[in-house]
Amino acid sequence: MTERSIRRRIRGTDTSDGAGVKLKRIIGQPGLDMLDPFLLLDEFRSDQAGDYIAGFPEHPHRGFETVTYMLAGHMQHGDNHGNRGDLTPGSVQWMTAGRGILHSEMPQQENGLMWGFQLWVNLPSKDKMTAPRYQDIGPDRIPVVHPADGVTVKVIAGSLGDATGPVSGIVTAPVYLDIAVEPGASIEIPLPEGHHAFAYVFDGTDAQVAGEKLSRSELAALSKGSSVRIAGRESPARVLLVAGQPLNEPVARYGPFVMNTPEQIHEAIADFRAGKF
Protein backbone atom coordinates (compact mmCIF):
# COMPACT_ATOMS: atom_id res chain seq x y z
CA MET A 1 0.00 0.00 0.00
CA THR A 2 1.10 3.56 -0.70
CA GLU A 3 1.05 5.48 2.55
CA ARG A 4 -0.44 8.96 2.57
CA SER A 5 1.38 11.96 4.01
CA ILE A 6 0.22 15.29 5.39
CA ARG A 7 0.04 17.87 2.63
CA ARG A 8 -1.62 20.65 4.60
CA ARG A 9 -2.44 21.55 8.20
CA ILE A 10 -5.37 23.65 9.36
CA ARG A 11 -6.39 24.76 12.85
CA GLY A 12 -10.03 25.31 13.70
CA THR A 13 -11.26 28.86 14.18
CA ASP A 14 -13.78 29.93 16.81
CA THR A 15 -17.11 31.16 15.47
CA SER A 16 -20.86 30.74 16.02
CA ASP A 17 -23.80 29.55 13.94
CA GLY A 18 -27.49 28.83 14.26
CA ALA A 19 -28.95 30.99 17.03
CA GLY A 20 -25.52 31.72 18.47
CA VAL A 21 -24.11 28.24 19.12
CA LYS A 22 -20.38 28.54 19.75
CA LEU A 23 -18.28 26.15 17.70
CA LYS A 24 -14.93 25.55 16.06
CA ARG A 25 -14.96 25.69 12.24
CA ILE A 26 -12.29 23.57 10.59
CA ILE A 27 -13.43 23.22 6.97
CA GLY A 28 -15.38 26.14 5.49
CA GLN A 29 -13.11 28.88 6.82
CA PRO A 30 -10.66 31.16 4.97
CA GLY A 31 -7.74 28.78 5.57
CA LEU A 32 -9.59 25.81 4.01
CA ASP A 33 -12.72 26.74 2.09
CA MET A 34 -13.49 23.14 1.11
CA LEU A 35 -11.88 19.76 0.54
CA ASP A 36 -13.94 18.27 -2.28
CA PRO A 37 -16.47 16.74 -1.60
CA PHE A 38 -16.40 18.17 1.95
CA LEU A 39 -17.81 21.67 2.28
CA LEU A 40 -17.74 22.23 6.04
CA LEU A 41 -16.62 20.64 9.28
CA ASP A 42 -17.68 22.12 12.63
CA GLU A 43 -16.91 20.85 16.12
CA PHE A 44 -19.22 22.03 18.89
CA ARG A 45 -18.10 21.39 22.45
CA SER A 46 -19.15 23.18 25.61
CA ASP A 47 -20.44 22.45 29.09
CA GLN A 48 -21.77 26.00 29.35
CA ALA A 49 -25.46 26.02 28.43
CA GLY A 50 -25.27 29.59 27.15
CA ASP A 51 -22.95 28.40 24.38
CA TYR A 52 -25.49 25.98 22.88
CA ILE A 53 -28.94 26.35 24.43
CA ALA A 54 -30.42 28.42 21.57
CA GLY A 55 -29.61 25.60 19.14
CA PHE A 56 -30.22 25.60 15.40
CA PRO A 57 -33.83 26.71 14.78
CA GLU A 58 -35.57 25.90 11.50
CA HIS A 59 -33.40 26.67 8.47
CA PRO A 60 -33.30 25.50 4.84
CA HIS A 61 -30.87 23.23 3.00
CA ARG A 62 -30.55 22.31 -0.67
CA GLY A 63 -27.98 20.52 -2.79
CA PHE A 64 -25.83 18.66 -0.26
CA GLU A 65 -25.79 16.37 2.79
CA THR A 66 -25.34 17.15 6.47
CA VAL A 67 -23.77 14.63 8.84
CA THR A 68 -24.15 15.06 12.61
CA TYR A 69 -22.10 12.86 14.94
CA MET A 70 -22.89 13.28 18.63
CA LEU A 71 -20.27 12.50 21.26
CA ALA A 72 -22.08 13.89 24.30
CA GLY A 73 -25.41 15.56 24.96
CA HIS A 74 -28.88 15.30 23.46
CA MET A 75 -30.38 17.18 20.53
CA GLN A 76 -33.63 16.63 18.67
CA HIS A 77 -34.02 17.18 14.96
CA GLY A 78 -37.23 17.92 13.11
CA ASP A 79 -38.27 19.10 9.67
CA ASN A 80 -41.21 20.53 7.75
CA HIS A 81 -42.16 17.07 6.46
CA GLY A 82 -42.97 15.78 9.93
CA ASN A 83 -39.78 13.82 10.55
CA ARG A 84 -38.48 13.77 14.13
CA GLY A 85 -35.54 12.04 15.76
CA ASP A 86 -33.13 12.11 18.67
CA LEU A 87 -29.40 12.70 18.50
CA THR A 88 -27.99 11.04 21.62
CA PRO A 89 -24.37 10.23 22.58
CA GLY A 90 -22.73 8.06 19.94
CA SER A 91 -25.50 8.53 17.36
CA VAL A 92 -25.19 9.70 13.76
CA GLN A 93 -27.62 11.40 11.43
CA TRP A 94 -26.82 11.50 7.70
CA MET A 95 -29.34 13.83 6.08
CA THR A 96 -29.53 14.12 2.30
CA ALA A 97 -31.16 17.53 1.84
CA GLY A 98 -31.52 17.10 -1.92
CA ARG A 99 -34.02 19.45 -3.52
CA GLY A 100 -34.89 21.16 -0.26
CA ILE A 101 -35.87 20.79 3.35
CA LEU A 102 -36.52 23.00 6.37
CA HIS A 103 -34.70 21.46 9.30
CA SER A 104 -33.96 22.20 12.96
CA GLU A 105 -31.65 20.76 15.62
CA MET A 106 -32.48 21.83 19.16
CA PRO A 107 -30.84 20.93 22.48
CA GLN A 108 -32.84 18.69 24.82
CA GLN A 109 -30.79 19.63 27.89
CA GLU A 110 -30.28 22.76 29.95
CA ASN A 111 -26.88 21.88 31.40
CA GLY A 112 -23.99 19.49 30.89
CA LEU A 113 -21.62 18.81 28.04
CA MET A 114 -22.77 19.15 24.42
CA TRP A 115 -20.15 17.77 22.04
CA GLY A 116 -20.17 16.64 18.45
CA PHE A 117 -19.47 17.35 14.80
CA GLN A 118 -21.34 18.49 11.75
CA LEU A 119 -19.91 17.70 8.34
CA TRP A 120 -21.31 18.93 5.02
CA VAL A 121 -20.85 16.64 2.02
CA ASN A 122 -21.54 17.89 -1.49
CA LEU A 123 -23.88 16.14 -3.91
CA PRO A 124 -23.11 15.77 -7.63
CA SER A 125 -25.18 17.85 -10.04
CA LYS A 126 -27.30 14.84 -11.06
CA ASP A 127 -28.40 14.29 -7.43
CA LYS A 128 -28.82 17.83 -6.14
CA MET A 129 -32.59 17.79 -6.68
CA THR A 130 -33.19 14.29 -5.33
CA ALA A 131 -35.87 13.69 -2.69
CA PRO A 132 -34.69 14.44 0.86
CA ARG A 133 -33.97 11.48 3.13
CA TYR A 134 -32.49 10.66 6.53
CA GLN A 135 -30.33 7.90 7.92
CA ASP A 136 -30.77 8.07 11.72
CA ILE A 137 -28.30 5.67 13.30
CA GLY A 138 -28.17 4.82 16.99
CA PRO A 139 -24.86 3.93 18.68
CA ASP A 140 -25.85 0.27 18.91
CA ARG A 141 -25.75 0.02 15.10
CA ILE A 142 -22.18 1.32 14.76
CA PRO A 143 -19.55 -1.46 14.73
CA VAL A 144 -16.73 -1.07 17.25
CA VAL A 145 -13.57 -3.02 16.35
CA HIS A 146 -10.09 -3.51 17.81
CA PRO A 147 -7.84 -4.01 14.77
CA ALA A 148 -4.59 -3.70 16.77
CA ASP A 149 -3.48 -3.64 20.40
CA GLY A 150 -4.47 -0.34 21.97
CA VAL A 151 -6.63 0.72 19.00
CA THR A 152 -10.44 1.02 18.99
CA VAL A 153 -12.32 2.10 15.89
CA LYS A 154 -15.98 3.03 15.44
CA VAL A 155 -16.88 2.36 11.80
CA ILE A 156 -19.59 4.85 10.84
CA ALA A 157 -19.18 4.69 7.07
CA GLY A 158 -16.99 2.58 4.84
CA SER A 159 -15.26 -0.63 5.93
CA LEU A 160 -12.38 -1.73 8.11
CA GLY A 161 -11.56 -5.42 7.94
CA ASP A 162 -14.82 -7.34 8.29
CA ALA A 163 -16.68 -4.36 9.79
CA THR A 164 -18.88 -2.18 7.58
CA GLY A 165 -20.46 1.04 8.76
CA PRO A 166 -24.26 1.42 8.75
CA VAL A 167 -24.31 4.50 6.52
CA SER A 168 -25.25 3.33 3.01
CA GLY A 169 -26.22 4.56 -0.43
CA ILE A 170 -24.04 7.69 -0.39
CA VAL A 171 -22.76 8.65 -3.84
CA THR A 172 -19.36 9.89 -2.62
CA ALA A 173 -18.65 6.44 -1.07
CA PRO A 174 -17.48 7.95 2.23
CA VAL A 175 -15.23 6.54 4.90
CA TYR A 176 -15.97 7.92 8.39
CA LEU A 177 -13.99 6.48 11.32
CA ASP A 178 -13.62 7.46 14.97
CA ILE A 179 -10.20 6.08 16.00
CA ALA A 180 -9.01 5.88 19.61
CA VAL A 181 -5.30 5.12 20.13
CA GLU A 182 -3.43 4.39 23.34
CA PRO A 183 0.16 5.60 23.84
CA GLY A 184 2.51 3.72 21.54
CA ALA A 185 -0.30 1.93 19.68
CA SER A 186 -0.38 2.09 15.88
CA ILE A 187 -2.68 1.14 13.01
CA GLU A 188 -2.46 1.44 9.23
CA ILE A 189 -5.91 2.27 7.85
CA PRO A 190 -6.62 1.45 4.18
CA LEU A 191 -8.36 4.19 2.21
CA PRO A 192 -9.67 4.30 -1.37
CA GLU A 193 -6.79 5.69 -3.38
CA GLY A 194 -8.81 8.27 -5.32
CA HIS A 195 -10.58 9.70 -2.26
CA HIS A 196 -9.72 13.01 -0.67
CA ALA A 197 -9.13 12.44 3.04
CA PHE A 198 -8.48 14.28 6.27
CA ALA A 199 -7.62 13.45 9.87
CA TYR A 200 -8.66 15.59 12.83
CA VAL A 201 -7.48 15.14 16.42
CA PHE A 202 -10.44 15.86 18.68
CA ASP A 203 -9.48 14.37 22.04
CA GLY A 204 -6.22 14.10 23.94
CA THR A 205 -3.17 16.33 23.49
CA ASP A 206 -1.97 15.02 20.13
CA ALA A 207 -1.56 11.95 17.93
CA GLN A 208 0.80 10.80 15.24
CA VAL A 209 -0.72 10.94 11.76
CA ALA A 210 1.26 9.86 8.70
CA GLY A 211 4.44 9.95 10.75
CA GLU A 212 3.94 13.49 12.05
CA LYS A 213 2.65 14.96 15.29
CA LEU A 214 -0.86 16.38 14.91
CA SER A 215 -2.14 18.46 17.82
CA ARG A 216 -5.63 18.71 19.32
CA SER A 217 -7.98 20.80 17.12
CA GLU A 218 -5.65 20.45 14.13
CA LEU A 219 -6.75 18.97 10.80
CA ALA A 220 -4.42 17.25 8.36
CA ALA A 221 -5.41 17.20 4.70
CA LEU A 222 -3.79 14.03 3.37
CA SER A 223 -2.00 13.33 0.13
CA LYS A 224 -3.05 10.65 -2.33
CA GLY A 225 -2.39 7.06 -1.37
CA SER A 226 -4.01 3.81 -0.32
CA SER A 227 -3.48 3.99 3.46
CA VAL A 228 -2.61 6.23 6.39
CA ARG A 229 -0.90 5.34 9.66
CA ILE A 230 -2.39 6.60 12.93
CA ALA A 231 -0.45 6.17 16.18
CA GLY A 232 -0.65 7.23 19.81
CA ARG A 233 2.00 9.35 21.45
CA GLU A 234 2.44 10.07 25.17
CA SER A 235 -1.27 10.08 26.05
CA PRO A 236 -4.50 8.55 24.68
CA ALA A 237 -6.05 10.36 21.72
CA ARG A 238 -9.00 10.17 19.37
CA VAL A 239 -8.84 10.97 15.69
CA LEU A 240 -11.61 11.51 13.16
CA LEU A 241 -10.57 10.00 9.81
CA VAL A 242 -12.86 10.89 6.89
CA ALA A 243 -12.52 10.29 3.15
CA GLY A 244 -14.77 10.76 0.13
CA GLN A 245 -14.76 10.61 -3.64
CA PRO A 246 -14.16 14.12 -5.06
CA LEU A 247 -16.82 15.37 -7.47
CA ASN A 248 -14.63 17.74 -9.50
CA GLU A 249 -17.63 19.94 -10.34
CA PRO A 250 -18.12 23.70 -10.07
CA VAL A 251 -19.48 24.84 -6.71
CA ALA A 252 -21.81 27.80 -6.17
CA ARG A 253 -22.76 28.31 -2.54
CA TYR A 254 -24.83 30.79 -0.62
CA GLY A 255 -25.37 30.02 3.04
CA PRO A 256 -27.40 26.78 3.24
CA PHE A 257 -27.64 26.35 -0.55
CA VAL A 258 -24.90 24.55 -2.50
CA MET A 259 -25.40 24.22 -6.24
CA ASN A 260 -23.28 24.31 -9.42
CA THR A 261 -24.16 27.72 -10.86
CA PRO A 262 -25.21 31.15 -9.57
CA GLU A 263 -28.46 30.76 -11.50
CA GLN A 264 -29.29 27.63 -9.51
CA ILE A 265 -28.63 29.54 -6.29
CA HIS A 266 -31.10 32.24 -7.37
CA GLU A 267 -33.63 29.50 -8.13
CA ALA A 268 -33.08 27.93 -4.69
CA ILE A 269 -33.69 31.26 -2.97
CA ALA A 270 -36.83 31.85 -5.03
CA ASP A 271 -38.15 28.35 -4.28
CA PHE A 272 -37.48 28.80 -0.57
CA ARG A 273 -39.30 32.14 -0.50
CA ALA A 274 -42.20 30.60 -2.43
CA GLY A 275 -42.57 27.83 0.16
CA LYS A 276 -41.57 25.05 -2.22
CA PHE A 277 -39.20 23.26 0.17
TORKOL-4160 file (C-alpha; in steps of 0.2 Angstrom, whole numbers, padded with zeros to 4 digits, m for minus):
277
<pt num="1" X="0000" Y="0000" Z="0000"/>
<pt num="2" X="0006" Y="0018" Z="m0004"/>
<pt num="3" X="0005" Y="0027" Z="0013"/>
<pt num="4" X="m0002" Y="0045" Z="0013"/>
<pt num="5" X="0007" Y="0060" Z="0020"/>
<pt num="6" X="0001" Y="0076" Z="0027"/>
<pt num="7" X="0000" Y="0089" Z="0013"/>
<pt num="8" X="m0008" Y="0103" Z="0023"/>
<pt num="9" X="m0012" Y="0108" Z="0041"/>
<pt num="10" X="m0027" Y="0118" Z="0047"/>
<pt num="11" X="m0032" Y="0124" Z="0064"/>
<pt num="12" X="m0050" Y="0127" Z="0068"/>
<pt num="13" X="m0056" Y="0144" Z="0071"/>
<pt num="14" X="m0069" Y="0150" Z="0084"/>
<pt num="15" X="m0086" Y="0156" Z="0077"/>
<pt num="16" X="m0104" Y="0154" Z="0080"/>
<pt num="17" X="m0119" Y="0148" Z="0070"/>
<pt num="18" X="m0137" Y="0144" Z="0071"/>
<pt num="19" X="m0145" Y="0155" Z="0085"/>
<pt num="20" X="m0128" Y="0159" Z="0092"/>
<pt num="21" X="m0121" Y="0141" Z="0096"/>
<pt num="22" X="m0102" Y="0143" Z="0099"/>
<pt num="23" X="m0091" Y="0131" Z="0089"/>
<pt num="24" X="m0075" Y="0128" Z="0080"/>
<pt num="25" X="m0075" Y="0128" Z="0061"/>
<pt num="26" X="m0061" Y="0118" Z="0053"/>
<pt num="27" X="m0067" Y="0116" Z="0035"/>
<pt num="28" X="m0077" Y="0131" Z="0027"/>
<pt num="29" X="m0066" Y="0144" Z="0034"/>
<pt num="30" X="m0053" Y="0156" Z="0025"/>
<pt num="31" X="m0039" Y="0144" Z="0028"/>
<pt num="32" X="m0048" Y="0129" Z="0020"/>
<pt num="33" X="m0064" Y="0134" Z="0010"/>
<pt num="34" X="m0067" Y="0116" Z="0006"/>
<pt num="35" X="m0059" Y="0099" Z="0003"/>
<pt num="36" X="m0070" Y="0091" Z="m0011"/>
<pt num="37" X="m0082" Y="0084" Z="m0008"/>
<pt num="38" X="m0082" Y="0091" Z="0010"/>
<pt num="39" X="m0089" Y="0108" Z="0011"/>
<pt num="40" X="m0089" Y="0111" Z="0030"/>
<pt num="41" X="m0083" Y="0103" Z="0046"/>
<pt num="42" X="m0088" Y="0111" Z="0063"/>
<pt num="43" X="m0085" Y="0104" Z="0081"/>
<pt num="44" X="m0096" Y="0110" Z="0094"/>
<pt num="45" X="m0090" Y="0107" Z="0112"/>
<pt num="46" X="m0096" Y="0116" Z="0128"/>
<pt num="47" X="m0102" Y="0112" Z="0145"/>
<pt num="48" X="m0109" Y="0130" Z="0147"/>
<pt num="49" X="m0127" Y="0130" Z="0142"/>
<pt num="50" X="m0126" Y="0148" Z="0136"/>
<pt num="51" X="m0115" Y="0142" Z="0122"/>
<pt num="52" X="m0127" Y="0130" Z="0114"/>
<pt num="53" X="m0145" Y="0132" Z="0122"/>
<pt num="54" X="m0152" Y="0142" Z="0108"/>
<pt num="55" X="m0148" Y="0128" Z="0096"/>
<pt num="56" X="m0151" Y="0128" Z="0077"/>
<pt num="57" X="m0169" Y="0134" Z="0074"/>
<pt num="58" X="m0178" Y="0129" Z="0058"/>
<pt num="59" X="m0167" Y="0133" Z="0042"/>
<pt num="60" X="m0167" Y="0127" Z="0024"/>
<pt num="61" X="m0154" Y="0116" Z="0015"/>
<pt num="62" X="m0153" Y="0112" Z="m0003"/>
<pt num="63" X="m0140" Y="0103" Z="m0014"/>
<pt num="64" X="m0129" Y="0093" Z="m0001"/>
<pt num="65" X="m0129" Y="0082" Z="0014"/>
<pt num="66" X="m0127" Y="0086" Z="0032"/>
<pt num="67" X="m0119" Y="0073" Z="0044"/>
<pt num="68" X="m0121" Y="0075" Z="0063"/>
<pt num="69" X="m0111" Y="0064" Z="0075"/>
<pt num="70" X="m0114" Y="0066" Z="0093"/>
<pt num="71" X="m0101" Y="0063" Z="0106"/>
<pt num="72" X="m0110" Y="0069" Z="0122"/>
<pt num="73" X="m0127" Y="0078" Z="0125"/>
<pt num="74" X="m0144" Y="0077" Z="0117"/>
<pt num="75" X="m0152" Y="0086" Z="0103"/>
<pt num="76" X="m0168" Y="0083" Z="0093"/>
<pt num="77" X="m0170" Y="0086" Z="0075"/>
<pt num="78" X="m0186" Y="0090" Z="0066"/>
<pt num="79" X="m0191" Y="0095" Z="0048"/>
<pt num="80" X="m0206" Y="0103" Z="0039"/>
<pt num="81" X="m0211" Y="0085" Z="0032"/>
<pt num="82" X="m0215" Y="0079" Z="0050"/>
<pt num="83" X="m0199" Y="0069" Z="0053"/>
<pt num="84" X="m0192" Y="0069" Z="0071"/>
<pt num="85" X="m0178" Y="0060" Z="0079"/>
<pt num="86" X="m0166" Y="0061" Z="0093"/>
<pt num="87" X="m0147" Y="0063" Z="0092"/>
<pt num="88" X="m0140" Y="0055" Z="0108"/>
<pt num="89" X="m0122" Y="0051" Z="0113"/>
<pt num="90" X="m0114" Y="0040" Z="0100"/>
<pt num="91" X="m0128" Y="0043" Z="0087"/>
<pt num="92" X="m0126" Y="0048" Z="0069"/>
<pt num="93" X="m0138" Y="0057" Z="0057"/>
<pt num="94" X="m0134" Y="0057" Z="0038"/>
<pt num="95" X="m0147" Y="0069" Z="0030"/>
<pt num="96" X="m0148" Y="0071" Z="0012"/>
<pt num="97" X="m0156" Y="0088" Z="0009"/>
<pt num="98" X="m0158" Y="0085" Z="m0010"/>
<pt num="99" X="m0170" Y="0097" Z="m0018"/>
<pt num="100" X="m0174" Y="0106" Z="m0001"/>
<pt num="101" X="m0179" Y="0104" Z="0017"/>
<pt num="102" X="m0183" Y="0115" Z="0032"/>
<pt num="103" X="m0173" Y="0107" Z="0046"/>
<pt num="104" X="m0170" Y="0111" Z="0065"/>
<pt num="105" X="m0158" Y="0104" Z="0078"/>
<pt num="106" X="m0162" Y="0109" Z="0096"/>
<pt num="107" X="m0154" Y="0105" Z="0112"/>
<pt num="108" X="m0164" Y="0093" Z="0124"/>
<pt num="109" X="m0154" Y="0098" Z="0139"/>
<pt num="110" X="m0151" Y="0114" Z="0150"/>
<pt num="111" X="m0134" Y="0109" Z="0157"/>
<pt num="112" X="m0120" Y="0097" Z="0154"/>
<pt num="113" X="m0108" Y="0094" Z="0140"/>
<pt num="114" X="m0114" Y="0096" Z="0122"/>
<pt num="115" X="m0101" Y="0089" Z="0110"/>
<pt num="116" X="m0101" Y="0083" Z="0092"/>
<pt num="117" X="m0097" Y="0087" Z="0074"/>
<pt num="118" X="m0107" Y="0092" Z="0059"/>
<pt num="119" X="m0100" Y="0088" Z="0042"/>
<pt num="120" X="m0107" Y="0095" Z="0025"/>
<pt num="121" X="m0104" Y="0083" Z="0010"/>
<pt num="122" X="m0108" Y="0089" Z="m0007"/>
<pt num="123" X="m0119" Y="0081" Z="m0020"/>
<pt num="124" X="m0116" Y="0079" Z="m0038"/>
<pt num="125" X="m0126" Y="0089" Z="m0050"/>
<pt num="126" X="m0137" Y="0074" Z="m0055"/>
<pt num="127" X="m0142" Y="0071" Z="m0037"/>
<pt num="128" X="m0144" Y="0089" Z="m0031"/>
<pt num="129" X="m0163" Y="0089" Z="m0033"/>
<pt num="130" X="m0166" Y="0071" Z="m0027"/>
<pt num="131" X="m0179" Y="0068" Z="m0013"/>
<pt num="132" X="m0173" Y="0072" Z="0004"/>
<pt num="133" X="m0170" Y="0057" Z="0016"/>
<pt num="134" X="m0162" Y="0053" Z="0033"/>
<pt num="135" X="m0152" Y="0040" Z="0040"/>
<pt num="136" X="m0154" Y="0040" Z="0059"/>
<pt num="137" X="m0142" Y="0028" Z="0067"/>
<pt num="138" X="m0141" Y="0024" Z="0085"/>
<pt num="139" X="m0124" Y="0020" Z="0093"/>
<pt num="140" X="m0129" Y="0001" Z="0095"/>
<pt num="141" X="m0129" Y="0000" Z="0076"/>
<pt num="142" X="m0111" Y="0007" Z="0074"/>
<pt num="143" X="m0098" Y="m0007" Z="0074"/>
<pt num="144" X="m0084" Y="m0005" Z="0086"/>
<pt num="145" X="m0068" Y="m0015" Z="0082"/>
<pt num="146" X="m0050" Y="m0018" Z="0089"/>
<pt num="147" X="m0039" Y="m0020" Z="0074"/>
<pt num="148" X="m0023" Y="m0018" Z="0084"/>
<pt num="149" X="m0017" Y="m0018" Z="0102"/>
<pt num="150" X="m0022" Y="m0002" Z="0110"/>
<pt num="151" X="m0033" Y="0004" Z="0095"/>
<pt num="152" X="m0052" Y="0005" Z="0095"/>
<pt num="153" X="m0062" Y="0010" Z="0079"/>
<pt num="154" X="m0080" Y="0015" Z="0077"/>
<pt num="155" X="m0084" Y="0012" Z="0059"/>
<pt num="156" X="m0098" Y="0024" Z="0054"/>
<pt num="157" X="m0096" Y="0023" Z="0035"/>
<pt num="158" X="m0085" Y="0013" Z="0024"/>
<pt num="159" X="m0076" Y="m0003" Z="0030"/>
<pt num="160" X="m0062" Y="m0009" Z="0041"/>
<pt num="161" X="m0058" Y="m0027" Z="0040"/>
<pt num="162" X="m0074" Y="m0037" Z="0041"/>
<pt num="163" X="m0083" Y="m0022" Z="0049"/>
<pt num="164" X="m0094" Y="m0011" Z="0038"/>
<pt num="165" X="m0102" Y="0005" Z="0044"/>
<pt num="166" X="m0121" Y="0007" Z="0044"/>
<pt num="167" X="m0122" Y="0023" Z="0033"/>
<pt num="168" X="m0126" Y="0017" Z="0015"/>
<pt num="169" X="m0131" Y="0023" Z="m0002"/>
<pt num="170" X="m0120" Y="0038" Z="m0002"/>
<pt num="171" X="m0114" Y="0043" Z="m0019"/>
<pt num="172" X="m0097" Y="0049" Z="m0013"/>
<pt num="173" X="m0093" Y="0032" Z="m0005"/>
<pt num="174" X="m0087" Y="0040" Z="0011"/>
<pt num="175" X="m0076" Y="0033" Z="0025"/>
<pt num="176" X="m0080" Y="0040" Z="0042"/>
<pt num="177" X="m0070" Y="0032" Z="0057"/>
<pt num="178" X="m0068" Y="0037" Z="0075"/>
<pt num="179" X="m0051" Y="0030" Z="0080"/>
<pt num="180" X="m0045" Y="0029" Z="0098"/>
<pt num="181" X="m0026" Y="0026" Z="0101"/>
<pt num="182" X="m0017" Y="0022" Z="0117"/>
<pt num="183" X="0001" Y="0028" Z="0119"/>
<pt num="184" X="0013" Y="0019" Z="0108"/>
<pt num="185" X="m0002" Y="0010" Z="0098"/>
<pt num="186" X="m0002" Y="0010" Z="0079"/>
<pt num="187" X="m0013" Y="0006" Z="0065"/>
<pt num="188" X="m0012" Y="0007" Z="0046"/>
<pt num="189" X="m0030" Y="0011" Z="0039"/>
<pt num="190" X="m0033" Y="0007" Z="0021"/>
<pt num="191" X="m0042" Y="0021" Z="0011"/>
<pt num="192" X="m0048" Y="0021" Z="m0007"/>
<pt num="193" X="m0034" Y="0028" Z="m0017"/>
<pt num="194" X="m0044" Y="0041" Z="m0027"/>
<pt num="195" X="m0053" Y="0049" Z="m0011"/>
<pt num="196" X="m0049" Y="0065" Z="m0003"/>
<pt num="197" X="m0046" Y="0062" Z="0015"/>
<pt num="198" X="m0042" Y="0071" Z="0031"/>
<pt num="199" X="m0038" Y="0067" Z="0049"/>
<pt num="200" X="m0043" Y="0078" Z="0064"/>
<pt num="201" X="m0037" Y="0076" Z="0082"/>
<pt num="202" X="m0052" Y="0079" Z="0093"/>
<pt num="203" X="m0047" Y="0072" Z="0110"/>
<pt num="204" X="m0031" Y="0071" Z="0120"/>
<pt num="205" X="m0016" Y="0082" Z="0117"/>
<pt num="206" X="m0010" Y="0075" Z="0101"/>
<pt num="207" X="m0008" Y="0060" Z="0090"/>
<pt num="208" X="0004" Y="0054" Z="0076"/>
<pt num="209" X="m0004" Y="0055" Z="0059"/>
<pt num="210" X="0006" Y="0049" Z="0043"/>
<pt num="211" X="0022" Y="0050" Z="0054"/>
<pt num="212" X="0020" Y="0067" Z="0060"/>
<pt num="213" X="0013" Y="0075" Z="0076"/>
<pt num="214" X="m0004" Y="0082" Z="0075"/>
<pt num="215" X="m0011" Y="0092" Z="0089"/>
<pt num="216" X="m0028" Y="0094" Z="0097"/>
<pt num="217" X="m0040" Y="0104" Z="0086"/>
<pt num="218" X="m0028" Y="0102" Z="0071"/>
<pt num="219" X="m0034" Y="0095" Z="0054"/>
<pt num="220" X="m0022" Y="0086" Z="0042"/>
<pt num="221" X="m0027" Y="0086" Z="0023"/>
<pt num="222" X="m0019" Y="0070" Z="0017"/>
<pt num="223" X="m0010" Y="0067" Z="0001"/>
<pt num="224" X="m0015" Y="0053" Z="m0012"/>
<pt num="225" X="m0012" Y="0035" Z="m0007"/>
<pt num="226" X="m0020" Y="0019" Z="m0002"/>
<pt num="227" X="m0017" Y="0020" Z="0017"/>
<pt num="228" X="m0013" Y="0031" Z="0032"/>
<pt num="229" X="m0005" Y="0027" Z="0048"/>
<pt num="230" X="m0012" Y="0033" Z="0065"/>
<pt num="231" X="m0002" Y="0031" Z="0081"/>
<pt num="232" X="m0003" Y="0036" Z="0099"/>
<pt num="233" X="0010" Y="0047" Z="0107"/>
<pt num="234" X="0012" Y="0050" Z="0126"/>
<pt num="235" X="m0006" Y="0050" Z="0130"/>
<pt num="236" X="m0022" Y="0043" Z="0123"/>
<pt num="237" X="m0030" Y="0052" Z="0109"/>
<pt num="238" X="m0045" Y="0051" Z="0097"/>
<pt num="239" X="m0044" Y="0055" Z="0078"/>
<pt num="240" X="m0058" Y="0058" Z="0066"/>
<pt num="241" X="m0053" Y="0050" Z="0049"/>
<pt num="242" X="m0064" Y="0054" Z="0034"/>
<pt num="243" X="m0063" Y="0051" Z="0016"/>
<pt num="244" X="m0074" Y="0054" Z="0001"/>
<pt num="245" X="m0074" Y="0053" Z="m0018"/>
<pt num="246" X="m0071" Y="0071" Z="m0025"/>
<pt num="247" X="m0084" Y="0077" Z="m0037"/>
<pt num="248" X="m0073" Y="0089" Z="m0048"/>
<pt num="249" X="m0088" Y="0100" Z="m0052"/>
<pt num="250" X="m0091" Y="0119" Z="m0050"/>
<pt num="251" X="m0097" Y="0124" Z="m0034"/>
<pt num="252" X="m0109" Y="0139" Z="m0031"/>
<pt num="253" X="m0114" Y="0142" Z="m0013"/>
<pt num="254" X="m0124" Y="0154" Z="m0003"/>
<pt num="255" X="m0127" Y="0150" Z="0015"/>
<pt num="256" X="m0137" Y="0134" Z="0016"/>
<pt num="257" X="m0138" Y="0132" Z="m0003"/>
<pt num="258" X="m0124" Y="0123" Z="m0013"/>
<pt num="259" X="m0127" Y="0121" Z="m0031"/>
<pt num="260" X="m0116" Y="0122" Z="m0047"/>
<pt num="261" X="m0121" Y="0139" Z="m0054"/>
<pt num="262" X="m0126" Y="0156" Z="m0048"/>
<pt num="263" X="m0142" Y="0154" Z="m0058"/>
<pt num="264" X="m0146" Y="0138" Z="m0048"/>
<pt num="265" X="m0143" Y="0148" Z="m0031"/>
<pt num="266" X="m0155" Y="0161" Z="m0037"/>
<pt num="267" X="m0168" Y="0147" Z="m0041"/>
<pt num="268" X="m0165" Y="0140" Z="m0023"/>
<pt num="269" X="m0168" Y="0156" Z="m0015"/>
<pt num="270" X="m0184" Y="0159" Z="m0025"/>
<pt num="271" X="m0191" Y="0142" Z="m0021"/>
<pt num="272" X="m0187" Y="0144" Z="m0003"/>
<pt num="273" X="m0196" Y="0161" Z="m0003"/>
<pt num="274" X="m0211" Y="0153" Z="m0012"/>
<pt num="275" X="m0213" Y="0139" Z="0001"/>
<pt num="276" X="m0208" Y="0125" Z="m0011"/>
<pt num="277" X="m0196" Y="0116" Z="0001"/>
